[in-house]
Amino acid sequence: MKKSLILTVSWMVMFISCFFVSVLIKAQTELEVAFPNLSFVRPLELQYPDDDTNRLFVVEQHGVIYVFGNSDETDTKNVFLDIRDRVNDSGNEEGLLGLAFHPDYKNNGYFFVDYTASNPRRTVIARYQVSFSNPDSALKSSEFIILEVDQPYSNHNAGQILFGPDGYFYITLGDGGSGGDPQGNGQNRGTLLGSILRINVDQTEAGFNYTIPEDNPFAGNTNGYREEIYAYGLRNPWRISFDPETQWLWAGDVGQNDYEEIDIIQKGNNYGWNIMEGFHCYDALTCDTSGLILPVWEYSHSVGQSITGGYVYRGDRVPELTGKYIYADYISGRIWALEYNGTAEPVNSLIKDTNLFISSFGVDQNNNLYMCAFDGKIYRFQSTTGVEYGSDTKNLKKFRLGQNYPNPFNSCTEIKYYLKNSAQVILEIHNVRGSLVKTLINEAQTPGHKTAVWNGKDRKNNIIKSGVYFYTLRVGGFKKVRKMIVLK
């Protein structure tokens, strides 16, 4: 993309770009199995209805939804809906992908699903109704098709559905699949693919089982744009969520070859795919970036290869995560917390490095956060009080910062350092005036020898001028500074 905020790093270093000094992590968080007596087959969605019953619903990819009481001791799950005969899950990214309860579910019993079907290959958005004689069972015969969208390939189906704070219904659709968006759907507003849609499912009009909100960005247009589109230029937005406090719509958009990204979705915006991937041009020969919206955050495929979008934490189990966007990478199993308030530069921290394939996040009626993993378990965070990164002041002082090599350098140089114990680490480049040029590292790291690589570009991906620069390593509350010389 045209404005890279991340430079190449050594494979030895887990690297995530960040631009602002973060506070120390005040307490570690650990994962625990939330419901040890329950297990599932490829769970990829957890939802709850706003009906004061304190129940949770878990979606299995092959087409089954289970319901159970939200209690640590629960050992019973009931089949809420089984539509395996309607769901095509033959592709790795196909299946029953999404579940959303109507805001007035307590009274009308409506809920909605997103699944892939065959002959022809398509995405189906359907409404069902619960059996009022048995609240743990849905009426399979009540299916009412809201929308169907043809899918040219088996991958990039997105699949998230949810109701926004405005009462409207949001749907994520990927670019149609294959690789590199061969049909150009991401930038084509004449198709629903590669977009987040926004519709009113409480009304119908001639030929449609929904209506278009009057304030949709392309409502009433005469250019042939689909009026359902709320935002576009997305590759495969795998999980979106609203922050109940700020009402921002967060999205984790799965990348192609190099970068995963996090976006805050706003009405009418173009998020760049397939012109851009993260902050970078996807095809440098055809990279007109005018009018494109950059992501809030990206990370490279040296860190992970398939983002799982999450939630801004608003629960009470782990107070230190409050207000942070919690997300994961499906391939690497890493879980992070991203702090962003819309003005200061974002701050990203690694929470946990796991061996789990985390497919989705969900919250309960108290906004406590859960994770679905393909080992069949549902996980949640617990706080480990009394443990701090940087609490061992004596050992923190024992970090070492080496001289960069080569020095002077032209296009690339290595910076080596050593940590005595775990700490929040910040590695920055400054010019002789003290202005920040680039943040190379800003994350919690474990002890050991580390190597970072700088390609001589600033945080806007511009090649810097020849001259004297300084690199600063901050470990906890301590820092060391060394000088480097760039010759062009």
Helices and strands as residue ranges (DSSP letters): E 28-33, E 43-47, E 55-60, E 64-69, E 78-82, E 96-101, H 105-108, E 110-117, E 122-131, E 134-150, E 161-163, E 169-173, G 185-187, E 195-199, E 229-232, E 237-242, E 249-253, E 259-265, E 276-277, E 280-281, G 284-286, E 297-300, E 307-312, G 319-321, E 325-329, E 334-339, E 347-353, E 358-363, E 369-373, E 378-384, H 393-396, E 400-401, E 413-419, E 423-431, E 436-445, E 448-454, E 467-475, E 478-486
